[in-house]
Amino acid sequence: MDKDINLTAQKIIRCLNEFRKLNKHKSNDCGLTHSEIMVLFYIRNHIEEYKEGIKTSELSNKLNVASPTVTQQINSLEAKGLVDRNIDKKDRRAVRINLTEKGEKLLKKASKELRDSISGLVNYLGEEKSNQLAELLLETYNYFSKKNREND
């Protein structure tokens, strides 16, 4: 029994590694890395929470990424005109990051690409397998989320 579990675990690890390699540092049609798009999505999805923009430190905490990594991504996104930085009105030492209009447009395009890609997967797998996949992914997320809380 343990041997079967070990083989299954190895198969899952191999599959996850293949997924990771599939898009590693690859730009999509938007010309951004996956990480840059994730930063933009996070900023947009938390506009209500951070009405005046988000600080780099808050962004790195929320994304569970080191501040220097987020800073590099923000520098790249700013150079492309997708985000801008503004001095915090309450704390002049702090800088707030917001999406630009160009950033909003790019996210709309990226959202459409993602929807189209996932729709293609659903068509490829069929409705039943797609629902099974969604359920398994949610269970997987719940397992690792619980495990992370236990380790904190």
N, C-alpha and C positions, 0 to 999 in steps of 0.2 A: 504494500500500500504506500509506504513512504517513498519507494522508488518511483511510483506513478505520479505522486505529488511533486517530487523533485523534477521529473521530466516535464510535467505541466508548467511548473514554475519557470524552468529554463525556456520553454516555448514562449511563454508570456514575455519574459525578459527579451528574448530575441525579437519578438514582434514590436515591443516598445522601442527598442534600439533602432529598428528599421524605420519606424515612424519619425523618430528624432532625426535620423539622417536624411529623411525625405525632404525636409524643409529647412535644414540647418543653414543659416545665413543666406538663404535664397530669397531674393527679392521677388515679390509677386508683381502683378500687373500695375500696382500702385507705385512700384519702385522703392518699397520699404521692406525692412526685415520684419519678421514676425514679432520680435520684441518691440520694435518701434510702433507697430500697429497696436499692440497690446497697451502700450503707454497711452496712445491717443484714445483708444476705447475707454480706458480707465478714467482719463480726464473728462471725457464727454459724459460718461455714465454717472459721474459724481459731481456734476455741475451744481446740483441743488445743495449738496452737502458743503461744497467749497465754492460758494457764489463768487468770491473775489479771486478765485484761482487756487491751485494747490501748491504747497511748498514741495521742494524736491525731497526733503526728509519725510514728509507725509506720504509722498508717492512711493518712495523706496520701502517704507514700512508696509504700506498696503499691498505692494507687489511682492514683498519679501525678497527684495533685491538690494544689494549694497548701493549706498548713495553715489559712489563714483560711477557705477554702471549706469544709474539713472541719469546722472549729470551728462555722461557721454551721449546718451540717447536724446536727452533734451537739447544738447548742443547741436546734434545732427538734425533734429526736427526743426529747431529754430533756424538753422542755416537754409533749410528747405522752405521756410516760410509757413510752417504748419502750426507752430506754437509761438507765443510771445511771452516775454517776462515783464512783470510790472512790480514796482516797489510796493510792499504792503503798506497800506495807509495807516495802520495802527502800530506797526513795528517796522521802521524804516530800514532795519538791518535785514529783514526778510524779503524774499522775492517770491512772487506768485506766478504760476504758470497757467496760461489759458490757451485754448484752441483759437486759431485764426479762422477767418472765413474759408481760406484755402484748405485748412485742416479739416473743417466740417465737411467740405465737398469731398475730400479724399476719403473720409470715413464713410460717407454715403456710398461711394464707389466700392470700398472694401467690404461694406456690409452686404451689398448686392452680390459681390463675388463669393462671399461666404455662403449666403443663402443659395445661390446657384450651385455651388459645389456640393453642399449638403443635400440639396434636392436631387442632384445627380447620383449621389450615394444612395439615397432612398429609392430612386428608380432602379439602380443597379441591384440592390439587395432585395427589394420588394418591401411591402408594408410590414409584413409579419416579422421578418428578420430585422428590419430597421427599428421596430418597437422593442424587440428583444435586446438589440444593441443599446438602445437608449436606457432601458432598465438596468442592464449590466453595467453601463458606464456610471449611472447614478449610484448603484450599489457599491461600485469601486470607489467612487468619490467619498461616499459615506464611510466606508471602511478606513480609508487613509485619513480622512478628516478626524474620525474618532481616535485613530492611532496617534495622530499628531497632538491632539488634546491630552491624551494620556501621558505623552512624553514631555509635556510642558511643565 
